[in-house]
Amino acid sequence: MSLKAFEQNLPLARISEYQGAKKVIFGVGAVEDRVGTEVKRFGKKVGLITDKGVRKAGLADKVADLLKKEGLTVDVYDEIAAEPTSDSLKKAVNFGREGNYDVIVGVGGGAVMDTAKMVAVGLTNPGDIMTYVNPSQDMIQVPPKPKILIPTTSGTGSEVSPYSVIIEGMYKTWAASPSLYAEVAIVDPLMVMTCPPKQTAGSAMDALSHNIEALISTYSNPISDSQALEATRLIFTYARRAYHDGKDLEARWGMACAAMLGGIVIGYPWIGGPAILGHCIAEAAGPRWNIPHGAACGLVLPYILEFNLPACVEKIARIAHVAGLDVYGLSPREAANAVICEIVNLLRDMELPISLKEWGVPKKEIQEFAEYIVNERQYIYGLPTFNPRKLTKENTLALMERIYEGIIG
């Protein structure tokens, strides 16, 4: 291959450099076996961040009791909003600063873990915590206090990612920094067993979106692809089982692993976030129209694959094999279309809406929303760099109209 041809092959021409969580502990019973030992390495005064649902399920107090048995002092804060708003974050940071904790432990879903990360930041960095929330620049000046993250859902992968997502006004923004990686992530499938069916379904689609969007990123490479493909296989294998029988430990194990892999994958700089059209739309539509994050990600996923298909047929087609589809004798385009249909089947099997209309979104707002995506939001997500197909006013509006009406295929 000539040097010019090599430089034009973008994934090969880029240097791959990445960081990650300092320690990951995965397995059934990992919390009971390891949380006390791990937390006490960082100090004696613990601020435990959770939400009321997780606490009601007994999961937060279970962790608190394990820590107290190790002689640690634990204060529990459970006032986290279902979606991580700036107001909710500021209150949590105030709790952290008042307690001046040695270590922060997050027990919950993505909102809890994202908040716990920023509480740790607020303990060492002064002033308004939103000062440190910037998608395009690392604003964290001083290393945060140590943070131990324990997920109770299998979706965001926040326990192993360098991001903290916050709702400011009508849309989501986020902090991005290597400082947000956990000192320890403890992923225990037993902590997910009480996750309700609707949240299980939404979490599954969030994880699927992370991994599939990573696979079609312009700069995807074998490092991220290997993990994203295996995570995708796990989701197609276990998502339905976890949704229909939450006590299926094997299914919970598979989904916990898939979500964790997705969190690792979106932390790779060449994936950028994920910086693909799906999350760009979902993270704007969710807060605006009160659609839970995972459901929003799942809703738009088949449509953004159909939109991007002309620019990445081969990438989408290879998902067919890990999805368990028989595509022998089919062309790459036919195999890619089969993948899109199977995602729609998965949404239906987990009883999730497949149109914005089903969420009661006003149709009159679709054009303005499409213009916002193409004129502003796509640049926050770096879509001109990472998304396979370029956006125009015309194709973005056509896409949003299809998502609104539920027209796929």
ZICOR-V769664 format. One record per pair of residues at least 24 apart in sequence whose C-alpha atoms are under 10 Angstrom apart, sorted by the first residue. I is the first residue (numbers start at 1). J is the second residue. Records with the same first field share a line. If there is no record, write none. Layout:
I: J ; J
This chain:
9: 219
10: 218 ; 219 ; 220 ; 221
11: 217 ; 218 ; 219 ; 220 ; 221 ; 222 ; 270
12: 219 ; 220 ; 221
13: 219
14: 219 ; 221 ; 270
15: 270
16: 221 ; 223 ; 268 ; 269 ; 270
17: 268 ; 269 ; 270
18: 178 ; 267 ; 268 ; 269 ; 270
19: 161 ; 162 ; 178 ; 181 ; 264 ; 267 ; 268 ; 269
20: 160 ; 161 ; 162 ; 178 ; 179 ; 180 ; 181 ; 182 ; 183 ; 263 ; 264 ; 265 ; 267 ; 268
21: 159 ; 160 ; 161 ; 162 ; 178 ; 179 ; 180 ; 181 ; 182 ; 183 ; 184 ; 185 ; 264 ; 267
22: 160 ; 181 ; 182 ; 183 ; 184 ; 185
23: 148 ; 160 ; 181 ; 182 ; 183 ; 184 ; 185 ; 186
24: 148 ; 149 ; 159 ; 160 ; 182 ; 183 ; 184 ; 185 ; 186 ; 187 ; 260
25: 150 ; 184 ; 185 ; 186 ; 187 ; 188
26: 185 ; 186 ; 187 ; 188 ; 189 ; 253 ; 256 ; 257 ; 260
27: 186 ; 187 ; 188 ; 189 ; 190 ; 253 ; 256 ; 257
28: 187 ; 188 ; 189 ; 190 ; 191 ; 249 ; 250 ; 252 ; 253
29: 186 ; 187 ; 188 ; 189 ; 190 ; 191
30: 186 ; 187 ; 188 ; 189 ; 190 ; 191
31: 62 ; 63 ; 66 ; 150 ; 186 ; 187 ; 188 ; 189 ; 190 ; 191
32: 62 ; 63 ; 66 ; 67 ; 188 ; 190
33: 66
34: 66 ; 186
35: 63 ; 64 ; 66 ; 67 ; 70 ; 105 ; 148 ; 149 ; 150 ; 184 ; 185 ; 186
36: 63 ; 64 ; 65 ; 66 ; 67 ; 68 ; 69 ; 70 ; 71 ; 72
37: 66 ; 67 ; 70
38: 67 ; 148 ; 183 ; 184 ; 185 ; 186
39: 67 ; 70 ; 72 ; 102 ; 103 ; 104 ; 105 ; 146 ; 147 ; 148 ; 183 ; 184
40: 67 ; 70 ; 71 ; 72 ; 102 ; 103
41: 103 ; 146
42: 102 ; 103 ; 104 ; 145 ; 146 ; 147 ; 148 ; 183
43: 72 ; 73 ; 101 ; 102 ; 103 ; 146
44: 68 ; 70 ; 71 ; 72 ; 73 ; 74 ; 101 ; 102 ; 103
45: 71 ; 72 ; 73 ; 74 ; 75 ; 99 ; 100 ; 101 ; 102 ; 103 ; 104
46: 72 ; 73 ; 74 ; 75 ; 76 ; 96 ; 99 ; 100 ; 101 ; 102 ; 103 ; 104 ; 105 ; 147
47: 73 ; 74 ; 75 ; 76 ; 77 ; 95 ; 96 ; 97 ; 99 ; 100 ; 101 ; 102 ; 103 ; 104 ; 105 ; 106 ; 116 ; 119 ; 120 ; 147
48: 74 ; 75 ; 76 ; 77 ; 78 ; 96 ; 101 ; 103 ; 104 ; 105 ; 106 ; 107 ; 116 ; 147 ; 148 ; 149
49: 75 ; 76 ; 77 ; 78 ; 79 ; 80 ; 92 ; 95 ; 96 ; 104 ; 105 ; 106 ; 107 ; 108 ; 112 ; 113 ; 115 ; 116 ; 117 ; 119 ; 149
50: 76 ; 77 ; 78 ; 79 ; 80 ; 81 ; 92 ; 105 ; 106 ; 107 ; 108 ; 109 ; 111 ; 112 ; 113 ; 115 ; 116 ; 150 ; 152
51: 76 ; 77 ; 78 ; 79 ; 80 ; 81 ; 82 ; 106 ; 107 ; 108 ; 109 ; 111 ; 112
52: 77 ; 78 ; 79 ; 80 ; 81 ; 82 ; 108
53: 78 ; 80 ; 82 ; 108 ; 195
54: 78 ; 107 ; 108 ; 109 ; 112 ; 152 ; 153 ; 191 ; 194 ; 195
55: 107 ; 108
57: 191 ; 194 ; 195
58: 191 ; 194
59: 107 ; 108 ; 152 ; 190 ; 191 ; 192 ; 194
60: 105 ; 106 ; 107 ; 108 ; 150 ; 152 ; 191
61: 107
62: 191
63: 105 ; 106 ; 107 ; 150
64: 105 ; 107
73: 101
74: 101 ; 103 ; 104 ; 105
75: 99 ; 101 ; 104
76: 105 ; 106
77: 106
78: 107 ; 108 ; 112
79: 112
80: 108 ; 111 ; 112 ; 115 ; 116
81: 111 ; 112 ; 115
82: 109 ; 110 ; 111 ; 112 ; 292
83: 109 ; 110 ; 111 ; 112 ; 165 ; 166 ; 167 ; 172 ; 286 ; 287 ; 290 ; 292 ; 293
84: 110 ; 111 ; 112 ; 113 ; 114 ; 115 ; 164 ; 165 ; 166 ; 167 ; 168 ; 172
85: 111 ; 115 ; 165 ; 166 ; 167 ; 168 ; 169 ; 170 ; 171 ; 172 ; 173 ; 287
86: 115 ; 129 ; 130 ; 133 ; 165 ; 166 ; 167 ; 168 ; 169 ; 172 ; 173
87: 130 ; 166 ; 167 ; 168
88: 115 ; 166 ; 167
89: 114 ; 115 ; 116 ; 118 ; 119 ; 129 ; 130 ; 166 ; 167
90: 115 ; 118 ; 119 ; 122 ; 128 ; 129 ; 130
91: 119
92: 116 ; 118 ; 119 ; 122
93: 117 ; 118 ; 119 ; 120 ; 121 ; 122 ; 123 ; 128 ; 129
94: 119 ; 122 ; 123 ; 129
95: 119 ; 123
96: 120 ; 121 ; 122 ; 123
97: 122 ; 123 ; 124 ; 126
98: 123
99: 123
100: 124 ; 145
101: 145 ; 146
102: 145 ; 146 ; 147
103: 144 ; 145 ; 146 ; 147 ; 148 ; 183
104: 144 ; 145 ; 146 ; 147 ; 148 ; 149
105: 146 ; 147 ; 148 ; 149 ; 150 ; 182 ; 184 ; 185
106: 147 ; 148 ; 149 ; 150 ; 151 ; 152 ; 159 ; 185
107: 148 ; 149 ; 150 ; 151 ; 152 ; 153 ; 159 ; 186 ; 191
108: 149 ; 150 ; 151 ; 152 ; 153 ; 159 ; 191 ; 192
109: 149 ; 150 ; 151 ; 152 ; 153 ; 154 ; 155 ; 156 ; 157 ; 158 ; 159 ; 192 ; 195 ; 199 ; 203
110: 151 ; 152 ; 153 ; 154 ; 155 ; 156 ; 157 ; 158 ; 159 ; 164 ; 165 ; 203 ; 293
111: 156 ; 158 ; 164 ; 165 ; 166
112: 149 ; 150 ; 151 ; 152 ; 158 ; 164
113: 147 ; 148 ; 149 ; 150 ; 151 ; 152 ; 156 ; 157 ; 158 ; 159 ; 160 ; 163 ; 164 ; 165 ; 182
114: 149 ; 156 ; 158 ; 159 ; 161 ; 162 ; 163 ; 164 ; 165 ; 166 ; 174 ; 175 ; 180
115: 164 ; 165 ; 166
116: 147 ; 148 ; 149 ; 164 ; 180 ; 182
117: 144 ; 145 ; 146 ; 147 ; 148 ; 149 ; 158 ; 159 ; 162 ; 163 ; 164 ; 175 ; 179 ; 180 ; 181 ; 182
118: 144 ; 145 ; 147 ; 163 ; 164 ; 165 ; 166 ; 175 ; 179 ; 180
119: 144 ; 145 ; 147
120: 144 ; 145 ; 146 ; 147 ; 179 ; 180
121: 145 ; 146 ; 147 ; 179 ; 180
130: 166 ; 168 ; 174 ; 175
131: 175
132: 174 ; 175 ; 176 ; 177
133: 163 ; 164 ; 165 ; 166 ; 168 ; 173 ; 174 ; 175 ; 176 ; 177
134: 164 ; 165 ; 173 ; 174 ; 175 ; 176 ; 177
135: 163 ; 164 ; 165 ; 173 ; 174 ; 175 ; 176 ; 177 ; 273 ; 380 ; 381
136: 174 ; 175 ; 176 ; 177 ; 380 ; 381 ; 382
137: 175 ; 176 ; 177
138: 175 ; 176 ; 177 ; 178 ; 179
139: 175 ; 176 ; 177
140: 175 ; 176 ; 177 ; 178 ; 179 ; 180
141: 179
142: 179
143: 178 ; 179 ; 180
144: 179 ; 180 ; 181
145: 179 ; 183
146: 179 ; 180 ; 181 ; 182 ; 183 ; 184
147: 180 ; 181 ; 182 ; 183 ; 184 ; 185
148: 181 ; 182 ; 183 ; 184 ; 185 ; 186
149: 181 ; 182 ; 183 ; 184 ; 185 ; 186 ; 187
150: 182 ; 184 ; 185 ; 186 ; 187 ; 188 ; 191
151: 185 ; 186 ; 187 ; 188 ; 189 ; 191 ; 192 ; 256 ; 259 ; 260
152: 187 ; 188 ; 189 ; 190 ; 191 ; 192 ; 193 ; 194 ; 195 ; 256
153: 187 ; 189 ; 191 ; 192 ; 193 ; 194 ; 195 ; 196 ; 199 ; 200 ; 202 ; 203 ; 204 ; 252 ; 255 ; 256 ; 259
154: 187 ; 189 ; 191 ; 192 ; 195 ; 199 ; 200 ; 201 ; 202 ; 203 ; 204 ; 205 ; 206 ; 207 ; 239 ; 252 ; 253 ; 254 ; 255 ; 256 ; 257 ; 258 ; 259 ; 260 ; 262
155: 199 ; 200 ; 201 ; 202 ; 203 ; 204 ; 205 ; 206 ; 207 ; 208 ; 209 ; 210 ; 255 ; 256 ; 257 ; 258 ; 259 ; 260 ; 262 ; 263 ; 293 ; 294
156: 203 ; 204 ; 205 ; 206 ; 207 ; 208 ; 209 ; 210 ; 259 ; 260 ; 261 ; 262 ; 263 ; 266 ; 293 ; 294
157: 187 ; 203 ; 206 ; 207 ; 210 ; 256 ; 257 ; 258 ; 259 ; 260 ; 261 ; 262 ; 263 ; 264 ; 265 ; 266 ; 267
158: 182 ; 185 ; 259 ; 260 ; 262 ; 263 ; 264 ; 266 ; 267
159: 183 ; 184 ; 185 ; 186 ; 187 ; 259 ; 260 ; 263 ; 264
160: 184 ; 185 ; 186 ; 187 ; 259 ; 260 ; 261 ; 262 ; 263 ; 264 ; 265 ; 266 ; 267
161: 260 ; 261 ; 262 ; 263 ; 264 ; 265 ; 266 ; 267 ; 268 ; 273
162: 263 ; 264 ; 266 ; 267 ; 268 ; 273
163: 263 ; 266 ; 267 ; 273
165: 283
167: 283 ; 284 ; 287
168: 287
169: 287 ; 288
170: 283 ; 284 ; 285 ; 286 ; 287 ; 288 ; 289 ; 290
171: 282 ; 283 ; 284 ; 285 ; 286 ; 287 ; 288 ; 377
172: 280 ; 282 ; 283 ; 284 ; 285 ; 286 ; 287 ; 288
173: 283 ; 284 ; 380
176: 267 ; 273
177: 267
178: 267
181: 267
185: 260
187: 253 ; 256 ; 257 ; 259 ; 260
188: 252 ; 253 ; 256 ; 257
189: 249 ; 250 ; 251 ; 252 ; 253 ; 254 ; 255 ; 256 ; 257
190: 247 ; 249 ; 252 ; 253 ; 256
191: 252 ; 256
192: 242 ; 246 ; 247 ; 249 ; 252 ; 253 ; 255 ; 256
193: 242 ; 245 ; 246 ; 247 ; 248 ; 249 ; 251 ; 252 ; 253
194: 246 ; 247
195: 242 ; 243 ; 246 ; 247 ; 252
196: 242 ; 243 ; 246
197: 242 ; 243 ; 244 ; 245 ; 246 ; 350 ; 351
198: 243 ; 292 ; 294 ; 295 ; 350 ; 351 ; 352
199: 243 ; 292 ; 293 ; 294 ; 295
200: 239 ; 240 ; 242 ; 243 ; 244 ; 246 ; 252 ; 255 ; 294 ; 350
201: 239 ; 240 ; 242 ; 243 ; 244 ; 294 ; 295 ; 298 ; 346 ; 347 ; 349 ; 350 ; 351 ; 352
202: 243 ; 292 ; 293 ; 294 ; 295 ; 296 ; 297 ; 298 ; 299 ; 347 ; 350 ; 352
203: 239 ; 255 ; 259 ; 292 ; 293 ; 294 ; 295 ; 297 ; 298
204: 235 ; 236 ; 238 ; 239 ; 240 ; 242 ; 243 ; 255 ; 256 ; 258 ; 259 ; 294 ; 295 ; 297 ; 298 ; 346 ; 347 ; 350
205: 235 ; 239 ; 259 ; 293 ; 294 ; 295 ; 296 ; 297 ; 298 ; 299 ; 301 ; 343 ; 346 ; 347 ; 350 ; 352
206: 259 ; 262 ; 279 ; 282 ; 293 ; 294 ; 295 ; 296 ; 297 ; 298 ; 299 ; 301
207: 231 ; 232 ; 235 ; 255 ; 256 ; 258 ; 259 ; 260 ; 261 ; 262 ; 263 ; 294 ; 297 ; 298
208: 232 ; 233 ; 234 ; 235 ; 236 ; 239 ; 255 ; 258 ; 259 ; 262 ; 294 ; 297 ; 298 ; 301 ; 343
209: 262 ; 274 ; 276 ; 278 ; 279 ; 294 ; 297 ; 298 ; 299 ; 300 ; 301 ; 302
210: 258 ; 259 ; 261 ; 262 ; 263 ; 264 ; 265 ; 266 ; 271 ; 273 ; 274 ; 275 ; 276 ; 278 ; 279 ; 297 ; 301
211: 235 ; 258 ; 259 ; 261 ; 262 ; 263 ; 264 ; 265 ; 266 ; 274
212: 262 ; 274 ; 276 ; 278 ; 301 ; 305 ; 315 ; 316 ; 319
213: 266 ; 271 ; 273 ; 274 ; 275 ; 276 ; 277 ; 278 ; 279 ; 301 ; 304 ; 305 ; 316 ; 386 ; 387
214: 262 ; 265 ; 266 ; 268 ; 270 ; 271 ; 272 ; 273 ; 274 ; 275 ; 276 ; 386 ; 387
215: 265 ; 271 ; 312 ; 315 ; 316 ; 318 ; 319
216: 271 ; 276 ; 305 ; 308 ; 309 ; 311 ; 312 ; 313 ; 314 ; 315 ; 316 ; 386 ; 387 ; 388
217: 270 ; 271 ; 272 ; 274 ; 275 ; 276 ; 277 ; 312 ; 315 ; 383 ; 385 ; 386 ; 387 ; 388
218: 270 ; 271 ; 275 ; 276 ; 311 ; 312 ; 383 ; 384 ; 385 ; 386 ; 387 ; 388 ; 389
219: 269 ; 270 ; 271 ; 272 ; 385 ; 386 ; 387 ; 388
220: 265 ; 268 ; 270 ; 271 ; 315 ; 386
221: 270 ; 271
223: 265 ; 268
224: 261 ; 262 ; 264 ; 265 ; 266 ; 267 ; 268 ; 270 ; 271
225: 265
226: 261 ; 265
227: 258 ; 260 ; 261 ; 262 ; 264 ; 265
228: 258 ; 259 ; 261 ; 262 ; 263 ; 264 ; 265 ; 266 ; 319
229: 258 ; 261 ; 262 ; 318 ; 319 ; 321 ; 322 ; 323
230: 257 ; 258 ; 261 ; 262 ; 319 ; 322 ; 323
231: 255 ; 256 ; 257 ; 258 ; 259 ; 260 ; 261 ; 262 ; 265 ; 322
232: 258 ; 259 ; 261 ; 262 ; 319 ; 322 ; 323
233: 258 ; 319 ; 320 ; 321 ; 322 ; 323 ; 324
234: 258 ; 259 ; 322 ; 323
235: 259 ; 322 ; 323 ; 346
236: 322 ; 323 ; 324 ; 342 ; 343 ; 346
237: 322 ; 323 ; 324
239: 346 ; 349 ; 350
240: 346 ; 347 ; 349 ; 350
241: 350
242: 350
243: 349 ; 350 ; 351
244: 349 ; 350
270: 385 ; 386
271: 386 ; 387
272: 381 ; 382 ; 383 ; 385 ; 386
273: 381 ; 382 ; 386
274: 381 ; 382 ; 383 ; 386 ; 387
275: 378 ; 379 ; 380 ; 381 ; 382 ; 383 ; 384 ; 385 ; 386 ; 387
276: 304 ; 308 ; 378 ; 381 ; 382 ; 383 ; 384 ; 385 ; 386 ; 387 ; 388 ; 389
277: 301 ; 303 ; 304 ; 305 ; 307 ; 308 ; 373 ; 377 ; 378 ; 381 ; 382 ; 383 ; 384 ; 386 ; 387 ; 388 ; 389 ; 390 ; 391
278: 302 ; 303 ; 304 ; 305 ; 387
279: 304 ; 381
280: 373 ; 377 ; 378 ; 379 ; 380 ; 381 ; 382 ; 383
281: 369 ; 370 ; 372 ; 373 ; 377 ; 378 ; 400
284: 369 ; 372 ; 373 ; 377
285: 356 ; 361 ; 369
288: 361 ; 369
289: 356 ; 359 ; 360 ; 361 ; 362
290: 359 ; 360 ; 361
291: 356 ; 359 ; 360 ; 361
295: 347 ; 352 ; 353 ; 354
296: 352 ; 353 ; 354 ; 355 ; 356 ; 359
298: 343 ; 344 ; 346 ; 347 ; 352 ; 353 ; 354
299: 343 ; 344 ; 347 ; 352 ; 353 ; 354 ; 355 ; 356 ; 403 ; 404 ; 406
300: 354 ; 355 ; 356 ; 399 ; 400 ; 402 ; 403 ; 404 ; 406
301: 340 ; 343 ; 344 ; 354 ; 403
302: 337 ; 339 ; 340 ; 341 ; 342 ; 343 ; 344 ; 347 ; 354 ; 403 ; 408 ; 409
303: 340 ; 343 ; 344 ; 354 ; 355 ; 399 ; 400 ; 402 ; 403 ; 406 ; 407 ; 408 ; 409
304: 340 ; 389 ; 399 ; 400 ; 403
305: 336 ; 337 ; 339 ; 340
306: 336 ; 337 ; 339 ; 340 ; 341 ; 399 ; 408 ; 409
307: 388 ; 389 ; 390 ; 391 ; 395 ; 396 ; 398 ; 399
308: 387 ; 388 ; 389 ; 390 ; 391
309: 333 ; 336 ; 337 ; 340 ; 388 ; 389
310: 388 ; 389
311: 387 ; 388 ; 389 ; 390
312: 336 ; 387 ; 388 ; 389
313: 337
316: 340
337: 409
338: 409
340: 408 ; 409
341: 408 ; 409
344: 408
353: 406
354: 403 ; 404 ; 405 ; 406 ; 407 ; 408
355: 400 ; 401 ; 402 ; 403 ; 404 ; 405 ; 406 ; 407 ; 408
356: 400 ; 401 ; 402 ; 403 ; 404 ; 405 ; 406
357: 401 ; 403 ; 404 ; 405 ; 406
358: 404 ; 405 ; 406
359: 404
360: 404
361: 404
362: 404
363: 401 ; 404 ; 405
366: 397 ; 398 ; 400 ; 401 ; 403 ; 404
367: 393 ; 396 ; 397 ; 398 ; 400 ; 401
368: 397
369: 396 ; 397 ; 400
370: 394 ; 395 ; 396 ; 397 ; 398 ; 399 ; 400 ; 401
371: 396 ; 397
372: 396
373: 397 ; 400
